[in-house]
Amino acid sequence: MRIVAGTHGSRKLNTLDGDNTRPTGDKVRAAMFSRIGPFFGGGVFLDLFAGSGACGLEAISRGMDKSVFVEKNPKAQKIIQKNIELLDEKDKAQLIKGDAIKMFDSLQDTFDVIFLDPPYQFPGLETLIEHIVQSNKVTDQTDLIIETDSKTVLKDTYGSFERVQNKSYGLASLHYYRKN
C-alpha cells in the first residue's frame, strides 16, 4: 500500500497482517480523491474506522490541513502511529483511540470530508450515518463518503444529505453524499 499522490506520492505505508482490517486499496483511494479533490487548499478530513490510516494520510498528502483518525483496534492504532511518523505528519494528524460510534460526539472539529470505512456488514451503519448527518460536525460543504461491499444498498438520502454518486470497484463500493 502506498500514498497515491501529493507531497507524499508513492511513499509506502505499513499495513496490518491478517484479515482483521481491510485497507482501502490504492485504486479505490485514487478514484475517491479524484472525485472529491483531487487536491485541497486546506480543510479537515475525518477517517472513521481508520485501519492503516491510508485515507487520512492521503488527504494530508493532497493538501488537507488536518486528518483525524478514529480506530479502536490497538494493533491498527500502532500502524496508524507508525505511518504518521513515517511521513513526519505529527502536526497534521490526530489519532483518537476508541470506538468510532462512541468517539464521534467527542470530536471537536467540523469536517470538510468524512470517510467511513466500517467492516463490511457492519450492523450499526445506517444509525451511524443518520447520527453523523444530523450532528454539528458537518457543514453545507461536507462531503460524506462511505465504503461498503458492492452488495450493500444504502438509502439515497440521510437527513439533508443526498447521494450524488455510487461507484463500484470490484468488491468495494463508494457512496458519495452532499447536502442538497
C-alpha positions as MATLAB code, in Angstrom:
seq = 'MRIVAGTHGSRKLNTLDGDNTRPTGDKVRAAMFSRIGPFFGGGVFLDLFAGSGACGLEAISRGMDKSVFVEKNPKAQKIIQKNIELLDEKDKAQLIKGDAIKMFDSLQDTFDVIFLDPPYQFPGLETLIEHIVQSNKVTDQTDLIIETDSKTVLKDTYGSFERVQNKSYGLASLHYYRKN';
ca = [
       0.000    0.000    0.000;
       1.226    3.480   -0.831;
       0.225    7.136   -0.935;
      -1.083    7.734   -4.444;
      -0.451   11.470   -4.985;
       0.567   14.756   -3.422;
       3.566   15.655   -1.263;
       3.994   12.031   -0.173;
       3.075   10.434   -3.506;
       4.470    6.895   -3.985;
       5.561    6.583   -0.326;
       4.868    3.099    1.022;
       2.733    2.637    4.141;
       2.638   -0.053    6.790;
      -0.446   -2.281    6.974;
      -1.722   -4.860    9.410;
      -1.038   -8.504    8.740;
      -4.052  -10.813    8.560;
      -7.721  -10.242    7.867;
      -8.626   -8.027   10.849;
      -8.689   -4.901    8.681;
      -9.423   -4.388    5.019;
      -7.490   -1.348    3.819;
      -8.914    0.780    1.035;
      -6.756   -0.095   -1.946;
      -4.695    2.364   -3.969;
      -7.075    2.236   -6.961;
     -10.181    2.937   -4.866;
      -8.420    5.709   -2.924;
      -7.202    7.306   -6.163;
     -10.729    7.242   -7.574;
     -12.208    8.685   -4.373;
      -9.782   11.587   -4.225;
     -10.133   12.273   -7.951;
     -13.877   12.618   -7.341;
     -13.662   14.963   -4.334;
     -10.382   16.824   -4.938;
      -8.063   15.726   -6.217;
      -6.048   18.305   -4.234;
      -7.132   20.570   -1.402;
      -6.308   24.068   -0.226;
      -6.751   23.104    3.419;
      -9.562   21.585    5.437;
     -10.152   18.812    7.936;
     -10.606   15.132    6.998;
     -12.197   12.525    9.283;
     -11.160    8.906    8.784;
     -13.589    6.787   10.848;
     -12.623    3.112   11.191;
      -9.172    4.283   10.087;
      -7.376    0.902    9.821;
      -3.911    1.773    8.497;
      -4.726    5.477    8.220;
      -4.083    5.441    4.470;
      -7.108    7.587    3.535;
      -6.431   10.284    6.111;
      -2.749   10.371    5.213;
      -3.654   10.575    1.524;
      -5.812   13.592    2.400;
      -2.870   15.291    4.146;
      -0.608   14.480    1.212;
      -3.141   16.156   -1.095;
      -3.361   19.361    0.941;
      -5.712   18.909    3.909;
      -4.587   20.842    6.987;
      -5.512   18.016    9.344;
      -6.750   14.443    9.447;
      -8.476   12.884   12.440;
      -8.164    9.103   12.644;
     -10.587    7.102   14.805;
      -9.677    3.466   15.396;
     -10.445    1.019   18.204;
      -8.133   -1.877   17.269;
      -4.876   -1.452   19.261;
      -2.787   -3.115   16.534;
      -4.247   -0.795   13.898;
      -3.627    2.194   16.189;
       0.072    1.287   16.268;
       0.177    1.015   12.467;
      -1.506    4.423   12.084;
       1.010    5.956   14.504;
       3.906    4.352   12.594;
       2.549    5.698    9.293;
       2.108    9.200   10.735;
       5.719    9.115   11.957;
       6.953    7.598    8.679;
       5.531   10.587    6.766;
       6.534   13.042    9.527;
       2.983   14.418    9.778;
       2.527   14.507   13.585;
       1.428   18.162   13.433;
      -1.396   17.435   10.980;
      -2.622   14.107   12.368;
      -4.759   13.344   15.397;
      -5.273    9.710   16.404;
      -8.343    9.030   18.546;
      -8.189    5.605   20.170;
     -11.655    4.162   20.610;
     -14.896    3.044   19.049;
     -15.995    5.209   16.100;
     -19.598    5.443   17.262;
     -18.723    6.295   20.858;
     -15.935    8.726   19.967;
     -17.728   10.690   17.235;
     -19.594   13.021   19.596;
     -16.402   13.922   21.460;
     -14.639   15.170   18.313;
     -14.022   18.923   18.359;
     -13.742   19.718   14.647;
     -16.207   20.265   11.866;
     -15.170   18.279    8.828;
     -14.797   19.024    5.151;
     -14.693   15.318    4.325;
     -15.936   12.408    6.422;
     -14.869    8.964    5.250;
     -16.473    5.878    6.798;
     -14.955    2.503    6.057;
     -16.509    0.178    8.634;
     -16.191   -3.598    8.488;
     -18.380   -4.969    5.723;
     -21.831   -5.930    7.026;
     -21.386   -3.507    9.960;
     -24.729   -3.711   11.805;
     -24.910   -0.087   13.001;
     -24.028    1.632    9.728;
     -27.423    3.217    8.969;
     -27.738    4.515   12.533;
     -24.218    5.942   12.436;
     -24.836    7.712    9.107;
     -28.070    9.261   10.449;
     -26.227   10.430   13.557;
     -23.381   11.974   11.551;
     -25.583   13.923    9.129;
     -27.597   15.420   11.997;
     -24.523   16.387   14.035;
     -22.768   19.719   14.368;
     -19.653   18.143   12.812;
     -20.908   18.714    9.247;
     -21.362   21.881    7.210;
     -23.194   22.680    3.996;
     -19.965   21.810    2.162;
     -19.114   18.499    3.874;
     -18.522   15.512    1.635;
     -19.636   12.225    3.221;
     -18.108    9.124    1.647;
     -18.955    5.600    2.728;
     -17.151    2.466    1.601;
     -19.173   -0.747    1.669;
     -19.079   -4.063   -0.097;
     -20.622   -3.881   -3.558;
     -23.772   -5.729   -2.419;
     -24.706   -3.230    0.305;
     -27.577   -0.912   -0.587;
     -27.720    2.463    1.150;
     -30.553    4.983    1.047;
     -30.493    7.854   -1.434;
     -30.886   10.419    1.358;
     -29.923   10.693    5.010;
     -31.346   13.817    6.594;
     -30.383   16.662    4.277;
     -27.591   14.638    2.657;
     -28.309   13.226   -0.781;
     -26.328   10.635   -2.705;
     -24.554   12.247   -5.640;
     -22.752    9.143   -6.878;
     -22.327    5.451   -6.201;
     -19.421    3.661   -7.843;
     -18.281    0.042   -7.527;
     -14.690   -1.182   -7.777;
     -14.734   -4.978   -7.720;
     -15.882   -5.995   -4.220;
     -15.970   -2.410   -2.896;
     -18.438    0.421   -3.477;
     -18.057    4.104   -2.689;
     -21.197    6.100   -1.860;
     -20.830    9.891   -2.110;
     -23.252   12.200   -0.266;
     -23.630   16.007   -0.086;
     -26.173   18.336    1.448;
     -28.950   19.025   -1.051;
];
